[in-house]
């Protein structure tokens, strides 16, 4: 069945005219008073916001990210805080049939009072709350939000669930976190994760306002485009949800106008009292050419301005301005010739698309600090690295509207998890009611975005049961299986299907997809490479050895850790912390044995730094962890990309590689390619190359060098492959081979070169595995070319002739950009340009420099001078750390 698209609505206030007037809206954003449980701490704070950021802005605490402050400030989350303020009603409340207090997000457990009357309670960070305050609002009002510590609430909920335990109780000690997070509908990683701190916040984290209205009020407005092949016509389903306060049905006219598609239609509509829905099907004018929305790298992200006008009787008029996008999505799970199992890939607008990207985690422990500008910076860095997809991971938050708006504009496909991760969850009635409200709200809020391609029920919870992560006795397992199906199938899936038939839903990640469904929703092995998606981590095996990687249908998680740059760490540490084995370094590492694993993996192919200067040793070690991470994920991603078109031993047809993880929540060692603040690690520069639309990939099998051509292009192309052998000790190539007439089929990967290594070395002469390196690239007509790539013939710790180069850089300004002219005296691996805290990125970095001169461009994110760049620049290459 063809699964179709959506539209992103612009949620402006309706323009209203006539009598009765309305709605009237009064924002409660801005300054509030905050106080702790016993009244000993009282301060002003902003809404949206949270207690931690309020304390920080008032100078009552240091930066919560500084050194060990995540432990020092644990008291903040253990206390019960109250937000309060006085406000005047900006309108005559007696003239309105209904007045509501609306919260777009409350974090998390709170009692709401107006004029000392309890008007409602909240227990779900992800829900929208609307409380009827018609009978309690006055001309001058006092509002209180009395929060309960999320830690205390979660513990109490766990204690009161007496029938059976719901694991895990607590995170591993290395995470320094809080317990029972699965008992509260809150950002799961706010109680700690293996890459982030424990800051269980309290606060009003989204918009809060008073809404007053008569007759009816528009609550949700969503668009779902669909394409009927037989009629060759696009249509648009428009769903509007109203709160009708009239005692009689409200009758009116609805006019939909999409000027650029020459489409205008008017409908009669009737709304019953209570919650009323209007569902309209608008057929797009067949004579208009509809431009579809495409993922980045595959076409434009065209949207159409649209006006929907509601004339709902008695002069009540609402105009809704929105943007309509058109695209189809199918999740294809079907038999593959020569392979057991089923495929698992996505067709967008009928075209199979290879997902290239990463996994998104919350951009900050304090959501009110995540500005639109910060989101734009990180998401622009995503497409700048040739990515077209992100998975919004299920232990964080459903992201803010701006996140999805930007993804719509940039063409970033979103795999959207629901917020359940690495745990079992209760299924008592109160919990399920809260989850049902959450899921209903989030699907209504988000389904109009074309960027969202897939709903996924949870992160790794099918795997947790299949692998019995929590050591549940076999005779007790049935209750957890029933709970799993109840939550993700009978509740979440049921709501998704009812609210959004336009895109696929899977219950978990990893999952075997249709095979998991066949096995009653819980497969015996969710990591089966013949079905669905897989997560894969192996820190001890040699990451350069491609045979350790699963030849999966879709790699939705895989990764290696590294440390962020010294300039990033320096802001949250002191001089005694600047050592790889300091208490700070151990404290910041939340993954068991993580620091040792990085050195182990680096040591397989590189000499570890040895320096008597402890600061230099720390910086060199940071550099090497980034080299290791970049090289490891390069090897793994290139394996997945070259596996897209082949089946070997029943495995292959890989159609997605989303590495773990894109971004950081704080300054610490993690799997991220972007540091906290947005600075690119070496891995992110590598991603720009290994996700390029046209790429040659080299690997060895049984002493033979193979080069595959990988193409995401929409048409076949004729290319020339150039293969060059270099000696480490010389800037002059040993020999070069140009293979012409290489034809690459659109959207495919295929072998284009094969030669035994020994034959290559003999043919070129004067080369051994240890003394030489192979580079290669693809050239086509005009400007069509791939990035350069390379294949190491030995570990670099065994390289012969590799010498310390004299590296220099001359900087010049070219408009808003800066050119760095690099010169080297020897072949130089992993050349790294670092300008410290100056915000911006280079067009290339971390590269193998095989020519004497190379020009690198710096894109600043803020105005800077050449003098600042010169002062901040450091140049490092592999031999500089020995």
MARKE-336795 format. One record per residue (C-alpha): x negated, z, y negated. Coordinates in steps of 0.25 Angstrom, whole numbers, plus 5000, padded with zeros to 4 digits. Example, Ala and Ser with C-alpha at 12.3 -4.5 7.8 and 13.67 -1.06 7.14 Angstrom:
% MARKE-336795
495150315018494550295004
% end
This chain:
% MARKE-336795
500050005000499549964986499250094978499450064963499050114949499250194937499250204922498650304913499550364903499150404889499850544887500150544873501350614867502550534867503050484853504450534851505550504841506950534839507750654842507550744850506050744846504950774855504250814863503450914853502050954858501251064854499851074859499251214863497851164863496751234855496451374852496951484861496551634863495951674877495751814882495251874895496051964904495752094897495652044883494152064882493851924879494751844869494351714862494851584857494851464866495351314867496451254875496151164883495051254888494651374897494151514895492651474898492551374887493351464877492351574880491151474878491651414865491851554859490451584863490851694873490151634885488951544887489051404893489751434906488751334912487551404908486651454919487451554927488651574918489651524929489451654935489251734922490551694917491351714930492151824923492851714914493551654926493851794933494651844920496051804917496151734903497351714894497451604884498451624872498851574859499951574849500651444845501751404835502851304841502651184832504151144834505551214834505651254849507151264848507251114846506651084860507351084873506051114880504651174877503551164887502151224887501251124894499951144901499151024906498151114912498051264914496851324921497351384930498151514933498951564921500251624916500851554903501551644893502251604880502651714871502451814882503351734892502751684904503051534904502251484916501051504925499951404930499151404942498651254943497551194934497951054937499451064934500251034921501151154917502351144908503051274905504451284898504351374886505551334879506151474879504951544875504251464864504451514850503951474836502651554838502151574853501051644860500551574873499751644884499051584896498651694905497651644915497251714928495851694934495751574943494851654952495751774953496951684955496351604966495851724973497251784973497951654978496951654989497251804993498751784993498651665002498651755014499051665026497751595028496451575020496251445012494751415011493751415005493851544999492651534990491551424986490151434992489351544985488351434980489551394971489651524964491151504963492551574964493451584976494851524981494851404971495851334981496851434978496951394963497351254957496151244949494951154948494251194961492851184956493151284945492851394956491451324958491051204966489651154972489351084959490051174949490251314943491451414945492151424932493651444935494151424921495451474915496151394903497051294898496251174902497251064897498251034887499351134883500551114874501951144871502951024873504351034867505450924870506850884871507550794881506350754889504850754889503850664896502950734906502250634914502050484912501350394923501150254926500850194939500650044940500849964953500649824957501549744966500849634973502049554978502549544964501149544957501649644947501149774941502149884938502050014932502750144936502950234924503350374928503850474917504150614920504950694909505450834907506950814904507550934896508850864893510050914902510450774904509750644909508950574898509150424897508250334890507350204889505950184893505150064888503750034894502849934886501549874891501249774880499949714886500749684899501949634892502749734899503949814892505149874900506249974896506950064906508050164906507750294911508450424914507850564915508550674922508450824917507250894921506050814926506350664924505550544928505650404924504950304933504850164928504250034935503749934924503449794930502249734922502549604916502049494926501549404915500549514911499149524917498949664921497449704920497149804931496349934930495049924937493950024941492650024933491849904937493049824943493749784930494449834918495249964916496449894909497649984904498849944897499450014885500950054888502050124880503250194887504350234878505450324882506750324874507450444881508750454873509050534860507850464853506850534863505650434864504350444870503250344870502150344880500850264878500050244891499050144897499450074910498450034920498649944932497849954945498149974960497350064970497350054985496650154995496350055006496250125020496250015031495549975043494149915042493649805052492449865060492750005056493550125061494450195050494950145037494450095024494550185012494450114998495150084986495749944981495949944966496849824961496649764975495149774974494249864984493449954974492250034979492350174972491050204965490950344958490850494960491650624960492150694948492150844946492650924934491750894922491651034918492051174923492851184910493751074909494051084894492551044892492850904898493150824886493550674886492150634881491550704893492450634903492150504896490650524897490650554912491650444916490950344908489650384915490450364928490750214925489350194919488850224933489650114939490650214945492150174946492750294953492750454952493350554962493950664954493650774964494650874969493951004965494050984950495150944941496150834939495450774927495950764913496750644908495550594900494750584913495750484920495950404907494450384906494350344921495550244918494750184907493450174914493950134927493550254935494350264948494750404951494950474965495750594961495750714970496750824969496050954966495851014979494451024985493551084996494651185000495851215007497051254998498351335000499651275001500651384997501851344989501351384976500051314978500751184982501751184971500551204961499751084968501050994968501251014953499750984951499750864959501050804953500450834939499150774942499650644948500650624937499550654927498550554933499250444941499250354929497750334929497250204935495950274938496550364948496450294962496650404972497250544974496550624984497050764988495750844989494250854990493750875004494850965009495250875021493750885025493751035023494851045034494250935043492851005042493451145042492551185030493151315029493051355044494551375047494851405062495351295069496651365072496951395058496651255053498051205054498551275042497551215033497851075038499251095035498951145021498051025018499150925022500151015014499351005001498750865001499750785009501150855007500950894993499850824986500050684993501550694992501450714977500450604975501250504982502550544975501850534961500850424963501050314973499950224966498650274972498250334985498150484989497150534999497250685004495750715003494350675001493650645010494750595019495050495029496150435021497250375031496450435043496650575037498150545035498150505050497450635054498550715047497850715034496650785039495550695046494650755056493450695048493750665033492350615032492550495042491850375036492950285042494050335033494250385019493150445010492050535013491250645006489750655011488650745007487250765014486150825006485150845018485050705024484150595017485050535006484250405006484750385020486050305019486350335034486750475031487950425022489350405028489750255028491150295022492350225017492250305004491250404999491950494990490950604989489450614992488250664984486950734981486650844971485650844959485350924947485750894933484650854923483850974916484450944903485850974909485451104916484651154904485951174896486451284906485151344910483951424905482451404908482351494920483451404927482551274927482151274941482751214953482751354960483151444949484451534950485151434940484851314949485351384961486551434953486951294948486851234962488251264969487951174981487351254993485851214994486051104984484751124977483951124990484750994995484350924983482850944985482950915000483650784997482650754986481450794995481850685005481350574996480650634984479550734982480150864976479550894962478450994961478051044948477551174943478351164930479651224934480451154923479851024927480151044942481551074939481750954931481050864941481950924952483150894944482650754943482350734958483750794962484350684953483550574959483850624973485350634970485350494964484550434975485450494986486750454980486250314977485950304992487250354996488050274986487350144989487650165004489150185001489150054992488449965002489450015013490649955006490749825014490249855028490649935040489449985049489750065061491250075057490850135043490850075029491750005019491350115009492150094996491850214988490650304984490950424975489750514974489850664972489850694960489950634946489950744936489550884934490351014930489151084925487551084925487151094939486651024952487750944958488050804964488450744950487850624944488250664930487750794924488650894917488750834903488750684909487250664910486950564921486050604933485250504940486350484950487250434939486250334935486050294950487650284951487550174940486750094950487350124964488750104959488349974952489349864955488249774961487149844969486149824979485949934989484749954997484550035010483750035023484250035037483250045049482049995040482849875034483149865019484549825016485149795002486649785000487349714989488549804984489549734974490749794967490949664960492249584961491649454964490549404974489149384967487849314970486649394968485149404969484549524976483149564971482349654980480949704975479949794981479149884972477849964975477950104969476550094963476849964956477749904945477649764951478649734962478049704976479049594979480349544975481449474983482649404977483749374986484649274980486149234984486549374987488149364988488849494986490349494989491249564979491449714982490549724994489249774999488349685008486849685013486149575005484649605009483949655022482549675025481749775033480849865024479549825032479849675030480049705015478849785013477949675021478549565013478249625000476849685004476149804998477349895001477750015010478950095010478250205002477650114992478850024988480250024984481349914984482249874972483349774972484449724963485549614963485649504952486849414950487249304940487249344925487149494923487649534937486549624944486449754951485649874947484249884953484149964966483050014975482750064989481650164992480850135004480350275006480550415000479950424986479150544990478450455000478250334990476850284988476450234974477450304966476750354954477150424941477550324931477350334916478750324911479050294896480350264888480450204874481850234868482550134858483950144852484850024854486150044847486850164854485950154866484450194869483550104877482450174885481250084888480650144900479250104905478550144918477150124924477650134938478850114947479650244944480850294952481950374946481650354932482450464924482750464909483350594904483650624890484050764892485350804885485550674877486950634882486950494887486450404899485550294903485850154908484950184920484150304925483450364937482950224941481850164948480950094938480249974944479849904931478949944920480049944909481549984909482549994898483550114900484750124890485250264886486750284882486850404873488250474874487950534860487150494848485650514850484350474844483050414850482350534846483250624855483150524867481650524866481550674865482450694877481950584886481250624899480850514909480650554924480350484936480150524951478650534950478750624937479250744945478050754954
% end
